[in-house]
Amino acid sequence: MSVTLSEAAANHVSKFIAKRGKGVGVRLGVKTTGCSGMAYKLEYADEEAPDDLVFESHGLKVLVDPKSLPYIDGTELDFVREGLNEGFKFNNPNVKNECGCGESFNV
């Protein structure tokens, strides 16, 4: 079981943490919403919560709540630039379907 960061995502997160002056990594989870059932939650983490599952990737921590792990196990968080757009991309091997706008998914 693991959740990882690509090198591009780790570089982006590291730069942002350095700019804000605090943080240990990112917190990744899922919530029930959207037209396909679930959506990703992503935020910068300043500290670990007692029930967090902690994965190390490129020197950063990826914190996951235990309830979300079955839906995102094996996911790689990437940071991509496509034309003028840039942002995080979730490479999740568990996804069976995504909605047309790409904001939600189901497993």
N, C-alpha and C positions, 0 to 999 in steps of 0.2 A: 504494500500500500504506500502510495506516495503522490505528492503534488509538487511539481517543479516549476522553475522559472527558466526561460531561455536566456541566453547570454544578453540579448537585446533588452529583454524585460528587466533583468537584474541590473544592467547599466542604467536604465531609465529610473528604476526604483532607487538605486544608490544615489543618483544625482538629486532626486527629489528629496530624499531623506537628508542629504547634506545641506540642501537649500533651506529646508524647514528647521534644521538644527536638532532634530530628535526623531527617534523611531528605530524599530528593530527589524522591520520588514513589512509584509502585507498580510492582511486577513482576508481569506477567501471562503465564501460559502454560497448557499443557494437559498432562495425564498420562493414561495408559491405565488405566482403572478403570471401575467401575460397570456397570450392566446394559445401557447403550447404547454403551459403548466408551470414551468420553473424559469427563474432568471438568476443570473450570477449576482452576488454581492461582493464588492471589492473595495477595501479601504486600507489606508496605511495604519499600521499597528505601532503604538508607542510602547506597549508591554504585553506580555503573555497573560491570558486569563487562565485560571486554574484548570479548566476542562479542555483547553486547546490541545489539539494534536499538532506537534511542531515538526516541520520538515525543513532541512537546511538545503539551500540551493544557491550556488555561487556566492557563498558567504552571507547570505540573507536568510531570514526566517520566513517561512510560509506557514501561517497559523490557520488551522481549519477546525471548525466546531465538529464534534463527533457525529451529529445528525446529518451534516452535509457530506461527509466523506464518501458514503456509498454512491452518491450521484457524481462526484468529481474525482474519484480515485483514478490515478493515471493521467490526470490532466496536466498539460504543460501550458503555463501562462506565457504568452509571447507579446512583444511590442512591435507593431508593424507600421510602416508608412506606405500608403497607397495613394499616389498622386499628392493632393493637398491635404489629405486626411491622415491622421495618425492616431493610434490608440492600442489598447490591449486586445488581444485575440486569445480565446480559450480553445485550445486543441484538446477536446475531451473525447476519449474513445468510447464513452458510454452513451453518447447522444444518438438517439434513434431518429428524431425529427426536430427541425427548427422551424419557427414561424418565418414568414416571408421577409420580415424586417430584420431578423437575426437577433432580436432582443430576448427571446425566450426559447426554451427547448423542452424535450421530454426524453426520458430514458426507458 
